[in-house]
Amino acid sequence: MNNFIYAASPWVIIGMAVVALVASRAKRKDNDEKKDNYMTEGMCIGICLGVALSSSGIDQSLGISLGMLIGEIIGMNIKK
């Protein structure tokens, strides 16, 4: 069962990232003016937290990718 989870998780993460980016672009098209957000900063902080969490027992690549995805989603929702 662990092998299946490790094999399927990158595809699930890629799908979630694509959905987040498409939703962000659709939200941006609704507004006439371009609004900046903290997506890049959120991704960087998420990667750092993912590396820190990987020392607690999860796989490092899984921790980095999940941290980046969660940080990206949180950063997209915070306006500058």
N, C-alpha and C positions, 0 to 999 in steps of 0.2 A: 504494500500500500504506500509506503514511503517513496518508493521509486516512481510511482504514478504521480504523486503530489509534486515531487521535484521535477518531473518531466513536464507536467502540465502548467506549473506555476508561471514560467516565463511567458507563455502564451496568454494566460489570464492577465498578467501584468501589462503586457503590450496592448491588449484590448482595452483595459481600463485607462491606460494613458491616451490612447487614440480617442476614446469617448470624452475624456476630460478636455483634450485640445479642441475637438470639434465643438463641444459645448461652449468653450471659451470664445471661439471664433464666432459662433452664432450669437452669443450674447453681445460681442463687440459690434457685430453688424447691426444689431437693433439700435444701438446708440449712435448718434451722428458724430459725436466727438470721440476721439481716441482717449481711453482712460487707462492710465498706467496702473500696474499692480505689482505685488511682491512675489511673482512666480519664480524668478531666478533666485532670489534670496531664500525662498522657501525650499527650493530644490537643494540648494547647498546645505542648509541646516538639516534637511531630511537625510541627505547622504551621510552627514556626520553622525546623526543619531542612529542611522542604520548600521554604520560601522561599530558604534558603541554597543548596539544591541546584539550584533553578531558575536561579540565576545561572551555573551550570556548563553550561547548554545545553538543558535540557529545558524544556517549557512551564511557566509559572508556575502555572497552574490545575491542571495535572496534578501538579506537585510538591507543592502545598498539599494536594490531596485524598489523594494517596498517603501523604504524611507524617502527615496526621491519622488515616488508617486504620491505619497501622502503629503509631503512638503509642497509639491507642485499644486495639489488641489487646495491646500490651505492658503498658499500664497496667492492663488488666483482670486480668491474670495476677499482678500484684503486690498482695499484701494489705497493708492499713495495720496 
